[in-house]
């Protein structure tokens, strides 16, 4: 499992990478591994306001369909059309080409409520056993 240290993590297995007042969001290595082969992603359009903790989309695999939860609040700047057209890219590169959204932060303080890589790794190990 891969837990990049420059990102923050939510309890629902989304990651956030912040640059200035924008954040890139995706699902974690743990999440894509648990889901298996991803076959469909539904993402919001640009302009939609995300609310931390609320669903913003759906990811479906051969095993299950899971809601995606916003780790932070903000306005969607861009959805990654590549994962809509080729959902398997999320399995191949969940922290790279398989990102899902770019969001303009509306409450940067929410980042303090997310886990760092070490805390997230501990959570995943606990869930796995």
Backbone as XML, in Angstrom:
<?xml version="1.0"?>
<chain id="A" units="angstrom">
  <residue number="1" name="UNK">
    <atom name="N" x="0.843" y="-1.208" z="0.000"/>
    <atom name="CA" x="0.000" y="0.000" z="0.000"/>
    <atom name="C" x="0.874" y="1.253" z="0.000"/>
  </residue>
  <residue number="2" name="UNK">
    <atom name="N" x="0.386" y="2.246" z="-0.692"/>
    <atom name="CA" x="1.136" y="3.482" z="-0.850"/>
    <atom name="C" x="0.413" y="4.603" z="-0.086"/>
  </residue>
  <residue number="3" name="UNK">
    <atom name="N" x="1.161" y="5.320" z="0.786"/>
    <atom name="CA" x="0.589" y="6.410" z="1.596"/>
    <atom name="C" x="1.467" y="7.658" z="1.439"/>
  </residue>
  <residue number="4" name="UNK">
    <atom name="N" x="1.316" y="8.392" z="0.327"/>
    <atom name="CA" x="2.163" y="9.581" z="0.134"/>
    <atom name="C" x="2.024" y="10.578" z="1.288"/>
  </residue>
  <residue number="5" name="UNK">
    <atom name="N" x="3.166" y="11.096" z="1.746"/>
    <atom name="CA" x="3.161" y="11.957" z="2.930"/>
    <atom name="C" x="2.719" y="13.386" z="2.653"/>
  </residue>
  <residue number="6" name="UNK">
    <atom name="N" x="2.725" y="13.812" z="1.366"/>
    <atom name="CA" x="2.338" y="15.210" z="1.071"/>
    <atom name="C" x="0.827" y="15.395" z="1.019"/>
  </residue>
  <residue number="7" name="UNK">
    <atom name="N" x="0.072" y="14.344" z="1.295"/>
    <atom name="CA" x="-1.377" y="14.420" z="1.206"/>
    <atom name="C" x="-2.015" y="14.237" z="2.574"/>
  </residue>
  <residue number="8" name="UNK">
    <atom name="N" x="-3.278" y="14.662" z="2.653"/>
    <atom name="CA" x="-4.096" y="14.420" z="3.844"/>
    <atom name="C" x="-5.160" y="13.410" z="3.449"/>
  </residue>
  <residue number="9" name="UNK">
    <atom name="N" x="-5.703" y="12.712" z="4.449"/>
    <atom name="CA" x="-6.608" y="11.599" z="4.175"/>
    <atom name="C" x="-7.865" y="11.698" z="5.022"/>
  </residue>
  <residue number="10" name="UNK">
    <atom name="N" x="-9.009" y="11.254" z="4.434"/>
    <atom name="CA" x="-10.274" y="11.240" z="5.166"/>
    <atom name="C" x="-10.560" y="9.822" z="5.648"/>
  </residue>
  <residue number="11" name="UNK">
    <atom name="N" x="-11.446" y="9.724" z="6.637"/>
    <atom name="CA" x="-11.838" y="8.424" z="7.172"/>
    <atom name="C" x="-12.548" y="7.586" z="6.115"/>
  </residue>
  <residue number="12" name="UNK">
    <atom name="N" x="-13.128" y="8.234" z="5.096"/>
    <atom name="CA" x="-13.838" y="7.509" z="4.041"/>
    <atom name="C" x="-12.934" y="7.188" z="2.845"/>
  </residue>
  <residue number="13" name="UNK">
    <atom name="N" x="-11.612" y="7.314" z="3.044"/>
    <atom name="CA" x="-10.599" y="6.872" z="2.064"/>
    <atom name="C" x="-10.475" y="7.763" z="0.834"/>
  </residue>
  <residue number="14" name="UNK">
    <atom name="N" x="-10.688" y="9.066" z="1.018"/>
    <atom name="CA" x="-10.327" y="10.025" z="-0.031"/>
    <atom name="C" x="-9.027" y="10.716" z="0.386"/>
  </residue>
  <residue number="15" name="UNK">
    <atom name="N" x="-8.263" y="11.171" z="-0.598"/>
    <atom name="CA" x="-7.053" y="11.947" z="-0.320"/>
    <atom name="C" x="-7.205" y="13.369" z="-0.860"/>
  </residue>
  <residue number="16" name="UNK">
    <atom name="N" x="-6.423" y="14.274" z="-0.279"/>
    <atom name="CA" x="-6.429" y="15.686" z="-0.658"/>
    <atom name="C" x="-4.984" y="16.161" z="-0.756"/>
  </residue>
  <residue number="17" name="UNK">
    <atom name="N" x="-4.655" y="16.812" z="-1.854"/>
    <atom name="CA" x="-3.338" y="17.440" z="-2.014"/>
    <atom name="C" x="-3.572" y="18.915" z="-2.292"/>
  </residue>
  <residue number="18" name="UNK">
    <atom name="N" x="-3.062" y="19.768" z="-1.426"/>
    <atom name="CA" x="-3.345" y="21.201" z="-1.507"/>
    <atom name="C" x="-2.188" y="21.957" z="-2.153"/>
  </residue>
  <residue number="19" name="UNK">
    <atom name="N" x="-2.552" y="22.850" z="-3.068"/>
    <atom name="CA" x="-1.599" y="23.790" z="-3.664"/>
    <atom name="C" x="-2.266" y="25.149" z="-3.669"/>
  </residue>
  <residue number="20" name="UNK">
    <atom name="N" x="-1.791" y="26.043" z="-2.812"/>
    <atom name="CA" x="-2.413" y="27.356" z="-2.694"/>
    <atom name="C" x="-3.825" y="27.213" z="-2.152"/>
  </residue>
  <residue number="21" name="UNK">
    <atom name="N" x="-4.814" y="27.801" z="-2.863"/>
    <atom name="CA" x="-6.200" y="27.721" z="-2.384"/>
    <atom name="C" x="-6.973" y="26.630" z="-3.132"/>
  </residue>
  <residue number="22" name="UNK">
    <atom name="N" x="-6.247" y="25.763" z="-3.823"/>
    <atom name="CA" x="-6.895" y="24.667" z="-4.560"/>
    <atom name="C" x="-6.448" y="23.324" z="-4.005"/>
  </residue>
  <residue number="23" name="UNK">
    <atom name="N" x="-7.338" y="22.357" z="-4.111"/>
    <atom name="CA" x="-7.026" y="21.010" z="-3.646"/>
    <atom name="C" x="-7.423" y="20.009" z="-4.711"/>
  </residue>
  <residue number="24" name="UNK">
    <atom name="N" x="-6.570" y="19.025" z="-4.923"/>
    <atom name="CA" x="-6.884" y="17.894" z="-5.780"/>
    <atom name="C" x="-7.376" y="16.773" z="-4.872"/>
  </residue>
  <residue number="25" name="UNK">
    <atom name="N" x="-8.429" y="16.080" z="-5.310"/>
    <atom name="CA" x="-9.059" y="15.025" z="-4.518"/>
    <atom name="C" x="-9.108" y="13.741" z="-5.342"/>
  </residue>
  <residue number="26" name="UNK">
    <atom name="N" x="-8.903" y="12.621" z="-4.660"/>
    <atom name="CA" x="-9.047" y="11.318" z="-5.305"/>
    <atom name="C" x="-9.332" y="10.268" z="-4.248"/>
  </residue>
  <residue number="27" name="UNK">
    <atom name="N" x="-9.330" y="8.999" z="-4.659"/>
    <atom name="CA" x="-9.471" y="7.927" z="-3.670"/>
    <atom name="C" x="-8.108" y="7.281" z="-3.446"/>
  </residue>
  <residue number="28" name="UNK">
    <atom name="N" x="-7.940" y="6.709" z="-2.281"/>
    <atom name="CA" x="-6.635" y="6.194" z="-1.874"/>
    <atom name="C" x="-6.331" y="4.824" z="-2.469"/>
  </residue>
  <residue number="29" name="UNK">
    <atom name="N" x="-5.076" y="4.462" z="-2.345"/>
    <atom name="CA" x="-4.611" y="3.150" z="-2.776"/>
    <atom name="C" x="-5.403" y="2.059" z="-2.052"/>
  </residue>
  <residue number="30" name="UNK">
    <atom name="N" x="-5.632" y="2.261" z="-0.756"/>
    <atom name="CA" x="-6.416" y="1.295" z="0.026"/>
    <atom name="C" x="-7.817" y="1.134" z="-0.560"/>
  </residue>
  <residue number="31" name="UNK">
    <atom name="N" x="-8.449" y="2.258" z="-0.912"/>
    <atom name="CA" x="-9.815" y="2.225" z="-1.448"/>
    <atom name="C" x="-9.870" y="1.532" z="-2.804"/>
  </residue>
  <residue number="32" name="UNK">
    <atom name="N" x="-8.950" y="1.886" z="-3.701"/>
    <atom name="CA" x="-8.998" y="1.263" z="-5.037"/>
    <atom name="C" x="-8.699" y="-0.223" z="-4.936"/>
  </residue>
  <residue number="33" name="UNK">
    <atom name="N" x="-7.823" y="-0.611" z="-4.011"/>
    <atom name="CA" x="-7.481" y="-2.019" z="-3.826"/>
    <atom name="C" x="-8.684" y="-2.796" z="-3.272"/>
  </residue>
  <residue number="34" name="UNK">
    <atom name="N" x="-9.380" y="-2.190" z="-2.310"/>
    <atom name="CA" x="-10.558" y="-2.831" z="-1.707"/>
    <atom name="C" x="-11.694" y="-2.969" z="-2.726"/>
  </residue>
  <residue number="35" name="UNK">
    <atom name="N" x="-11.844" y="-1.971" z="-3.592"/>
    <atom name="CA" x="-12.908" y="-2.001" z="-4.597"/>
    <atom name="C" x="-12.648" y="-3.029" z="-5.691"/>
  </residue>
  <residue number="36" name="UNK">
    <atom name="N" x="-11.394" y="-3.203" z="-6.054"/>
    <atom name="CA" x="-11.077" y="-4.063" z="-7.194"/>
    <atom name="C" x="-11.192" y="-3.266" z="-8.484"/>
  </residue>
  <residue number="37" name="UNK">
    <atom name="N" x="-11.434" y="-3.958" z="-9.590"/>
    <atom name="CA" x="-11.423" y="-3.304" z="-10.905"/>
    <atom name="C" x="-12.556" y="-2.291" z="-11.035"/>
  </residue>
  <residue number="38" name="UNK">
    <atom name="N" x="-12.184" y="-1.016" z="-11.151"/>
    <atom name="CA" x="-13.159" y="0.067" z="-11.240"/>
    <atom name="C" x="-13.654" y="0.182" z="-12.677"/>
  </residue>
  <residue number="39" name="UNK">
    <atom name="N" x="-14.985" y="0.218" z="-12.827"/>
    <atom name="CA" x="-15.589" y="0.207" z="-14.163"/>
    <atom name="C" x="-16.392" y="1.472" z="-14.479"/>
  </residue>
  <residue number="40" name="UNK">
    <atom name="N" x="-16.630" y="2.314" z="-13.467"/>
    <atom name="CA" x="-17.465" y="3.498" z="-13.695"/>
    <atom name="C" x="-17.189" y="4.541" z="-12.617"/>
  </residue>
  <residue number="41" name="UNK">
    <atom name="N" x="-17.087" y="5.792" z="-13.032"/>
    <atom name="CA" x="-16.968" y="6.912" z="-12.083"/>
    <atom name="C" x="-17.984" y="7.980" z="-12.468"/>
  </residue>
  <residue number="42" name="UNK">
    <atom name="N" x="-18.710" y="8.474" z="-11.481"/>
    <atom name="CA" x="-19.639" y="9.585" z="-11.682"/>
    <atom name="C" x="-19.124" y="10.748" z="-10.843"/>
  </residue>
  <residue number="43" name="UNK">
    <atom name="N" x="-18.816" y="11.860" z="-11.499"/>
    <atom name="CA" x="-18.229" y="13.012" z="-10.823"/>
    <atom name="C" x="-19.074" y="14.258" z="-11.082"/>
  </residue>
  <residue number="44" name="UNK">
    <atom name="N" x="-19.027" y="15.222" z="-10.155"/>
    <atom name="CA" x="-19.816" y="16.445" z="-10.336"/>
    <atom name="C" x="-19.206" y="17.369" z="-11.389"/>
  </residue>
  <residue number="45" name="UNK">
    <atom name="N" x="-20.050" y="18.229" z="-11.940"/>
    <atom name="CA" x="-19.586" y="19.216" z="-12.909"/>
    <atom name="C" x="-18.897" y="20.377" z="-12.211"/>
  </residue>
  <residue number="46" name="UNK">
    <atom name="N" x="-18.057" y="21.085" z="-12.967"/>
    <atom name="CA" x="-17.422" y="22.306" z="-12.473"/>
    <atom name="C" x="-18.503" y="23.272" z="-11.995"/>
  </residue>
  <residue number="47" name="UNK">
    <atom name="N" x="-18.216" y="23.976" z="-10.913"/>
    <atom name="CA" x="-19.158" y="24.945" z="-10.365"/>
    <atom name="C" x="-19.950" y="24.407" z="-9.186"/>
  </residue>
  <residue number="48" name="UNK">
    <atom name="N" x="-20.032" y="23.093" z="-9.043"/>
    <atom name="CA" x="-20.777" y="22.505" z="-7.934"/>
    <atom name="C" x="-20.044" y="22.757" z="-6.616"/>
  </residue>
  <residue number="49" name="UNK">
    <atom name="N" x="-20.811" y="23.070" z="-5.578"/>
    <atom name="CA" x="-20.231" y="23.277" z="-4.249"/>
    <atom name="C" x="-20.215" y="21.952" z="-3.494"/>
  </residue>
  <residue number="50" name="UNK">
    <atom name="N" x="-19.043" y="21.563" z="-3.028"/>
    <atom name="CA" x="-18.932" y="20.369" z="-2.194"/>
    <atom name="C" x="-19.030" y="20.773" z="-0.728"/>
  </residue>
  <residue number="51" name="UNK">
    <atom name="N" x="-19.628" y="19.899" z="0.065"/>
    <atom name="CA" x="-19.704" y="20.102" z="1.509"/>
    <atom name="C" x="-18.970" y="18.941" z="2.165"/>
  </residue>
  <residue number="52" name="UNK">
    <atom name="N" x="-18.019" y="19.263" z="3.045"/>
    <atom name="CA" x="-17.214" y="18.229" z="3.699"/>
    <atom name="C" x="-18.112" y="17.171" z="4.337"/>
  </residue>
  <residue number="53" name="UNK">
    <atom name="N" x="-17.795" y="15.909" z="4.076"/>
    <atom name="CA" x="-18.536" y="14.802" z="4.663"/>
    <atom name="C" x="-19.749" y="14.358" z="3.881"/>
  </residue>
  <residue number="54" name="UNK">
    <atom name="N" x="-20.113" y="15.116" z="2.837"/>
    <atom name="CA" x="-21.298" y="14.777" z="2.032"/>
    <atom name="C" x="-20.865" y="14.112" z="0.721"/>
  </residue>
  <residue number="55" name="UNK">
    <atom name="N" x="-21.710" y="13.220" z="0.163"/>
    <atom name="CA" x="-21.349" y="12.557" z="-1.088"/>
    <atom name="C" x="-21.210" y="13.547" z="-2.247"/>
  </residue>
  <residue number="56" name="UNK">
    <atom name="N" x="-20.224" y="13.284" z="-3.133"/>
    <atom name="CA" x="-20.084" y="14.126" z="-4.331"/>
    <atom name="C" x="-20.104" y="13.310" z="-5.610"/>
  </residue>
  <residue number="57" name="UNK">
    <atom name="N" x="-20.060" y="11.995" z="-5.511"/>
    <atom name="CA" x="-20.038" y="11.175" z="-6.712"/>
    <atom name="C" x="-20.107" y="9.709" z="-6.350"/>
  </residue>
  <residue number="58" name="UNK">
    <atom name="N" x="-19.907" y="8.871" z="-7.352"/>
    <atom name="CA" x="-19.995" y="7.423" z="-7.167"/>
    <atom name="C" x="-18.862" y="6.764" z="-7.936"/>
  </residue>
  <residue number="59" name="UNK">
    <atom name="N" x="-18.307" y="5.730" z="-7.341"/>
    <atom name="CA" x="-17.350" y="4.889" z="-8.044"/>
    <atom name="C" x="-17.878" y="3.455" z="-7.983"/>
  </residue>
  <residue number="60" name="UNK">
    <atom name="N" x="-17.883" y="2.799" z="-9.144"/>
    <atom name="CA" x="-18.378" y="1.421" z="-9.200"/>
    <atom name="C" x="-17.261" y="0.508" z="-9.667"/>
  </residue>
  <residue number="61" name="UNK">
    <atom name="N" x="-17.204" y="-0.658" z="-9.019"/>
    <atom name="CA" x="-16.247" y="-1.683" z="-9.432"/>
    <atom name="C" x="-17.026" y="-2.941" z="-9.774"/>
  </residue>
  <residue number="62" name="UNK">
    <atom name="N" x="-16.307" y="-3.977" z="-10.152"/>
    <atom name="CA" x="-16.969" y="-5.242" z="-10.440"/>
    <atom name="C" x="-17.601" y="-5.816" z="-9.171"/>
  </residue>
  <residue number="63" name="UNK">
    <atom name="N" x="-17.135" y="-5.361" z="-7.999"/>
    <atom name="CA" x="-17.629" y="-5.882" z="-6.724"/>
    <atom name="C" x="-18.713" y="-5.040" z="-6.075"/>
  </residue>
  <residue number="64" name="UNK">
    <atom name="N" x="-18.607" y="-3.709" z="-6.204"/>
    <atom name="CA" x="-19.461" y="-2.833" z="-5.396"/>
    <atom name="C" x="-19.585" y="-1.453" z="-6.017"/>
  </residue>
  <residue number="65" name="UNK">
    <atom name="N" x="-20.592" y="-0.715" z="-5.547"/>
    <atom name="CA" x="-20.715" y="0.711" z="-5.865"/>
    <atom name="C" x="-20.576" y="1.460" z="-4.544"/>
  </residue>
  <residue number="66" name="UNK">
    <atom name="N" x="-19.730" y="2.473" z="-4.517"/>
    <atom name="CA" x="-19.482" y="3.235" z="-3.300"/>
    <atom name="C" x="-19.672" y="4.720" z="-3.577"/>
  </residue>
  <residue number="67" name="UNK">
    <atom name="N" x="-20.298" y="5.409" z="-2.633"/>
    <atom name="CA" x="-20.352" y="6.864" z="-2.709"/>
    <atom name="C" x="-18.963" y="7.427" z="-2.434"/>
  </residue>
  <residue number="68" name="UNK">
    <atom name="N" x="-18.662" y="8.538" z="-3.083"/>
    <atom name="CA" x="-17.449" y="9.306" z="-2.814"/>
    <atom name="C" x="-17.848" y="10.454" z="-1.900"/>
  </residue>
  <residue number="69" name="UNK">
    <atom name="N" x="-17.087" y="10.676" z="-0.824"/>
    <atom name="CA" x="-17.414" y="11.725" z="0.134"/>
    <atom name="C" x="-16.383" y="12.841" z="0.073"/>
  </residue>
  <residue number="70" name="UNK">
    <atom name="N" x="-16.871" y="14.070" z="0.100"/>
    <atom name="CA" x="-15.974" y="15.226" z="0.036"/>
    <atom name="C" x="-15.160" y="15.307" z="1.328"/>
  </residue>
  <residue number="71" name="UNK">
    <atom name="N" x="-13.833" y="15.264" z="1.227"/>
    <atom name="CA" x="-13.015" y="15.406" z="2.432"/>
    <atom name="C" x="-12.976" y="16.851" z="2.939"/>
  </residue>
  <residue number="72" name="UNK">
    <atom name="N" x="-13.278" y="17.785" z="2.050"/>
    <atom name="CA" x="-13.254" y="19.218" z="2.368"/>
    <atom name="C" x="-14.358" y="19.919" z="1.581"/>
  </residue>
  <residue number="73" name="UNK">
    <atom name="N" x="-14.708" y="21.110" z="2.019"/>
    <atom name="CA" x="-15.709" y="21.918" z="1.316"/>
    <atom name="C" x="-15.035" y="22.800" z="0.274"/>
  </residue>
  <residue number="74" name="UNK">
    <atom name="N" x="-15.762" y="23.069" z="-0.800"/>
    <atom name="CA" x="-15.233" y="23.967" z="-1.815"/>
    <atom name="C" x="-15.993" y="23.847" z="-3.119"/>
  </residue>
  <residue number="75" name="UNK">
    <atom name="N" x="-15.588" y="24.663" z="-4.078"/>
    <atom name="CA" x="-16.242" y="24.693" z="-5.393"/>
    <atom name="C" x="-15.403" y="23.878" z="-6.376"/>
  </residue>
  <residue number="76" name="UNK">
    <atom name="N" x="-16.084" y="22.988" z="-7.115"/>
    <atom name="CA" x="-15.394" y="22.179" z="-8.116"/>
    <atom name="C" x="-14.902" y="23.078" z="-9.253"/>
  </residue>
  <residue number="77" name="UNK">
    <atom name="N" x="-13.595" y="23.028" z="-9.502"/>
    <atom name="CA" x="-12.986" y="23.771" z="-10.593"/>
    <atom name="C" x="-12.915" y="22.875" z="-11.834"/>
  </residue>
  <residue number="78" name="UNK">
    <atom name="N" x="-12.593" y="21.606" z="-11.602"/>
    <atom name="CA" x="-12.419" y="20.680" z="-12.721"/>
    <atom name="C" x="-12.657" y="19.254" z="-12.253"/>
  </residue>
  <residue number="79" name="UNK">
    <atom name="N" x="-13.353" y="18.486" z="-13.077"/>
    <atom name="CA" x="-13.469" y="17.038" z="-12.872"/>
    <atom name="C" x="-12.554" y="16.375" z="-13.896"/>
  </residue>
  <residue number="80" name="UNK">
    <atom name="N" x="-11.929" y="15.280" z="-13.511"/>
    <atom name="CA" x="-10.990" y="14.585" z="-14.390"/>
    <atom name="C" x="-11.756" y="13.714" z="-15.392"/>
  </residue>
  <residue number="81" name="UNK">
    <atom name="N" x="-11.888" y="14.203" z="-16.620"/>
    <atom name="CA" x="-12.632" y="13.468" z="-17.649"/>
    <atom name="C" x="-11.971" y="12.128" z="-17.969"/>
  </residue>
  <residue number="82" name="UNK">
    <atom name="N" x="-10.663" y="12.024" z="-17.749"/>
    <atom name="CA" x="-9.956" y="10.772" z="-18.037"/>
    <atom name="C" x="-10.495" y="9.617" z="-17.210"/>
  </residue>
  <residue number="83" name="UNK">
    <atom name="N" x="-10.876" y="9.873" z="-15.946"/>
    <atom name="CA" x="-11.388" y="8.767" z="-15.124"/>
    <atom name="C" x="-12.845" y="8.448" z="-15.459"/>
  </residue>
  <residue number="84" name="UNK">
    <atom name="N" x="-13.545" y="9.407" z="-16.046"/>
    <atom name="CA" x="-14.907" y="9.126" z="-16.514"/>
    <atom name="C" x="-14.831" y="8.263" z="-17.782"/>
  </residue>
  <residue number="85" name="UNK">
    <atom name="N" x="-13.900" y="8.620" z="-18.677"/>
    <atom name="CA" x="-13.746" y="7.869" z="-19.930"/>
    <atom name="C" x="-13.055" y="6.522" z="-19.727"/>
  </residue>
  <residue number="86" name="UNK">
    <atom name="N" x="-12.088" y="6.476" z="-18.818"/>
    <atom name="CA" x="-11.288" y="5.258" z="-18.563"/>
    <atom name="C" x="-11.145" y="5.033" z="-17.062"/>
  </residue>
  <residue number="87" name="UNK">
    <atom name="N" x="-12.192" y="4.516" z="-16.413"/>
    <atom name="CA" x="-12.172" y="4.408" z="-14.949"/>
    <atom name="C" x="-11.023" y="3.564" z="-14.399"/>
  </residue>
  <residue number="88" name="UNK">
    <atom name="N" x="-10.496" y="2.637" z="-15.221"/>
    <atom name="CA" x="-9.415" y="1.778" z="-14.727"/>
    <atom name="C" x="-8.146" y="2.558" z="-14.392"/>
  </residue>
  <residue number="89" name="UNK">
    <atom name="N" x="-8.041" y="3.797" z="-14.862"/>
    <atom name="CA" x="-6.869" y="4.622" z="-14.532"/>
    <atom name="C" x="-6.802" y="4.875" z="-13.023"/>
  </residue>
  <residue number="90" name="UNK">
    <atom name="N" x="-7.947" y="4.809" z="-12.335"/>
    <atom name="CA" x="-7.953" y="4.978" z="-10.874"/>
    <atom name="C" x="-7.208" y="3.815" z="-10.218"/>
  </residue>
  <residue number="91" name="UNK">
    <atom name="N" x="-7.400" y="2.605" z="-10.721"/>
    <atom name="CA" x="-6.657" y="1.457" z="-10.193"/>
    <atom name="C" x="-5.164" y="1.572" z="-10.497"/>
  </residue>
  <residue number="92" name="UNK">
    <atom name="N" x="-4.853" y="2.066" z="-11.681"/>
    <atom name="CA" x="-3.457" y="2.105" z="-12.125"/>
    <atom name="C" x="-2.660" y="3.227" z="-11.464"/>
  </residue>
  <residue number="93" name="UNK">
    <atom name="N" x="-3.310" y="4.353" z="-11.175"/>
    <atom name="CA" x="-2.581" y="5.542" z="-10.718"/>
    <atom name="C" x="-3.488" y="6.432" z="-9.867"/>
  </residue>
  <residue number="94" name="UNK">
    <atom name="N" x="-3.901" y="5.927" z="-8.700"/>
    <atom name="CA" x="-4.902" y="6.666" z="-7.914"/>
    <atom name="C" x="-4.389" y="8.014" z="-7.406"/>
  </residue>
  <residue number="95" name="UNK">
    <atom name="N" x="-3.068" y="8.150" z="-7.223"/>
    <atom name="CA" x="-2.507" y="9.426" z="-6.751"/>
    <atom name="C" x="-1.973" y="10.279" z="-7.897"/>
  </residue>
  <residue number="96" name="UNK">
    <atom name="N" x="-1.948" y="9.717" z="-9.094"/>
    <atom name="CA" x="-1.424" y="10.425" z="-10.261"/>
    <atom name="C" x="-2.530" y="10.745" z="-11.235"/>
  </residue>
  <residue number="97" name="UNK">
    <atom name="N" x="-2.517" y="10.051" z="-12.389"/>
    <atom name="CA" x="-3.493" y="10.316" z="-13.447"/>
    <atom name="C" x="-4.925" y="10.000" z="-13.039"/>
  </residue>
  <residue number="98" name="UNK">
    <atom name="N" x="-5.100" y="9.220" z="-11.978"/>
    <atom name="CA" x="-6.437" y="8.821" z="-11.528"/>
    <atom name="C" x="-7.079" y="9.761" z="-10.521"/>
  </residue>
  <residue number="99" name="UNK">
    <atom name="N" x="-6.561" y="10.996" z="-10.391"/>
    <atom name="CA" x="-7.214" y="12.003" z="-9.525"/>
    <atom name="C" x="-8.637" y="12.238" z="-10.024"/>
  </residue>
  <residue number="100" name="UNK">
    <atom name="N" x="-9.497" y="12.770" z="-9.156"/>
    <atom name="CA" x="-10.906" y="12.942" z="-9.533"/>
    <atom name="C" x="-11.345" y="14.388" z="-9.713"/>
  </residue>
  <residue number="101" name="UNK">
    <atom name="N" x="-11.022" y="15.241" z="-8.754"/>
    <atom name="CA" x="-11.498" y="16.632" z="-8.792"/>
    <atom name="C" x="-10.409" y="17.601" z="-8.396"/>
  </residue>
  <residue number="102" name="UNK">
    <atom name="N" x="-10.510" y="18.823" z="-8.922"/>
    <atom name="CA" x="-9.788" y="19.972" z="-8.373"/>
    <atom name="C" x="-10.852" y="20.905" z="-7.803"/>
  </residue>
  <residue number="103" name="UNK">
    <atom name="N" x="-10.637" y="21.340" z="-6.559"/>
    <atom name="CA" x="-11.617" y="22.123" z="-5.819"/>
    <atom name="C" x="-10.958" y="23.393" z="-5.292"/>
  </residue>
  <residue number="104" name="UNK">
    <atom name="N" x="-11.701" y="24.489" z="-5.335"/>
    <atom name="CA" x="-11.257" y="25.735" z="-4.700"/>
    <atom name="C" x="-11.737" y="25.698" z="-3.255"/>
  </residue>
  <residue number="105" name="UNK">
    <atom name="N" x="-10.805" y="25.751" z="-2.318"/>
    <atom name="CA" x="-11.146" y="25.595" z="-0.901"/>
    <atom name="C" x="-12.032" y="26.729" z="-0.405"/>
  </residue>
  <residue number="106" name="UNK">
    <atom name="N" x="-13.098" y="26.385" z="0.325"/>
    <atom name="CA" x="-13.905" y="27.430" z="0.951"/>
    <atom name="C" x="-13.649" y="27.519" z="2.459"/>
  </residue>
  <residue number="107" name="UNK">
    <atom name="N" x="-13.134" y="26.444" z="3.063"/>
    <atom name="CA" x="-12.811" y="26.440" z="4.496"/>
    <atom name="C" x="-11.490" y="25.713" z="4.716"/>
  </residue>
  <residue number="108" name="UNK">
    <atom name="N" x="-10.355" y="26.378" z="4.439"/>
    <atom name="CA" x="-9.054" y="25.709" z="4.541"/>
    <atom name="C" x="-8.795" y="25.078" z="5.910"/>
  </residue>
  <residue number="109" name="UNK">
    <atom name="N" x="-9.421" y="25.603" z="6.955"/>
    <atom name="CA" x="-9.248" y="25.046" z="8.297"/>
    <atom name="C" x="-9.702" y="23.602" z="8.417"/>
  </residue>
  <residue number="110" name="UNK">
    <atom name="N" x="-10.581" y="23.164" z="7.501"/>
    <atom name="CA" x="-11.054" y="21.773" z="7.523"/>
    <atom name="C" x="-9.916" y="20.785" z="7.330"/>
  </residue>
  <residue number="111" name="UNK">
    <atom name="N" x="-8.847" y="21.219" z="6.681"/>
    <atom name="CA" x="-7.710" y="20.322" z="6.445"/>
    <atom name="C" x="-7.141" y="19.812" z="7.763"/>
  </residue>
  <residue number="112" name="UNK">
    <atom name="N" x="-7.254" y="20.617" z="8.819"/>
    <atom name="CA" x="-6.723" y="20.214" z="10.124"/>
    <atom name="C" x="-7.443" y="18.992" z="10.677"/>
  </residue>
  <residue number="113" name="UNK">
    <atom name="N" x="-8.665" y="18.735" z="10.182"/>
    <atom name="CA" x="-9.426" y="17.594" z="10.657"/>
    <atom name="C" x="-9.125" y="16.301" z="9.914"/>
  </residue>
  <residue number="114" name="UNK">
    <atom name="N" x="-8.277" y="16.382" z="8.895"/>
    <atom name="CA" x="-7.937" y="15.189" z="8.110"/>
    <atom name="C" x="-6.673" y="14.538" z="8.669"/>
  </residue>
  <residue number="115" name="UNK">
    <atom name="N" x="-6.498" y="13.268" z="8.359"/>
    <atom name="CA" x="-5.349" y="12.507" z="8.852"/>
    <atom name="C" x="-4.113" y="12.741" z="7.996"/>
  </residue>
  <residue number="116" name="UNK">
    <atom name="N" x="-2.946" y="12.658" z="8.638"/>
    <atom name="CA" x="-1.709" y="12.615" z="7.869"/>
    <atom name="C" x="-1.463" y="11.164" z="7.457"/>
  </residue>
  <residue number="117" name="UNK">
    <atom name="N" x="-0.403" y="10.935" z="6.696"/>
    <atom name="CA" x="-0.141" y="9.605" z="6.138"/>
    <atom name="C" x="0.010" y="8.552" z="7.231"/>
  </residue>
  <residue number="118" name="UNK">
    <atom name="N" x="0.705" y="8.897" z="8.316"/>
    <atom name="CA" x="0.925" y="7.918" z="9.388"/>
    <atom name="C" x="-0.381" y="7.515" z="10.057"/>
  </residue>
  <residue number="119" name="UNK">
    <atom name="N" x="-1.210" y="8.487" z="10.362"/>
    <atom name="CA" x="-2.493" y="8.199" z="11.010"/>
    <atom name="C" x="-3.389" y="7.381" z="10.082"/>
  </residue>
  <residue number="120" name="UNK">
    <atom name="N" x="-3.364" y="7.715" z="8.796"/>
    <atom name="CA" x="-4.191" y="6.990" z="7.836"/>
    <atom name="C" x="-3.706" y="5.538" z="7.681"/>
  </residue>
  <residue number="121" name="UNK">
    <atom name="N" x="-2.385" y="5.347" z="7.664"/>
    <atom name="CA" x="-1.827" y="3.994" z="7.560"/>
    <atom name="C" x="-2.302" y="3.146" z="8.741"/>
  </residue>
  <residue number="122" name="UNK">
    <atom name="N" x="-2.267" y="3.710" z="9.954"/>
    <atom name="CA" x="-2.718" y="2.999" z="11.154"/>
    <atom name="C" x="-4.195" y="2.616" z="11.026"/>
  </residue>
  <residue number="123" name="UNK">
    <atom name="N" x="-5.022" y="3.549" z="10.527"/>
    <atom name="CA" x="-6.454" y="3.271" z="10.329"/>
    <atom name="C" x="-6.649" y="2.112" z="9.363"/>
  </residue>
  <residue number="124" name="UNK">
    <atom name="N" x="-5.941" y="2.124" z="8.250"/>
    <atom name="CA" x="-6.085" y="1.067" z="7.238"/>
    <atom name="C" x="-5.645" y="-0.283" z="7.783"/>
  </residue>
  <residue number="125" name="UNK">
    <atom name="N" x="-4.562" y="-0.291" z="8.546"/>
    <atom name="CA" x="-4.077" y="-1.551" z="9.132"/>
    <atom name="C" x="-5.109" y="-2.096" z="10.112"/>
  </residue>
  <residue number="126" name="UNK">
    <atom name="N" x="-5.742" y="-1.207" z="10.868"/>
    <atom name="CA" x="-6.773" y="-1.631" z="11.832"/>
    <atom name="C" x="-7.994" y="-2.193" z="11.108"/>
  </residue>
  <residue number="127" name="UNK">
    <atom name="N" x="-8.391" y="-1.569" z="10.007"/>
    <atom name="CA" x="-9.555" y="-2.036" z="9.237"/>
    <atom name="C" x="-9.280" y="-3.369" z="8.557"/>
  </residue>
  <residue number="128" name="UNK">
    <atom name="N" x="-8.034" y="-3.557" z="8.181"/>
    <atom name="CA" x="-7.646" y="-4.745" z="7.411"/>
    <atom name="C" x="-7.639" y="-6.011" z="8.276"/>
  </residue>
  <residue number="129" name="UNK">
    <atom name="N" x="-7.428" y="-5.842" z="9.581"/>
    <atom name="CA" x="-7.291" y="-7.017" z="10.456"/>
    <atom name="C" x="-8.592" y="-7.400" z="11.125"/>
  </residue>
</chain>
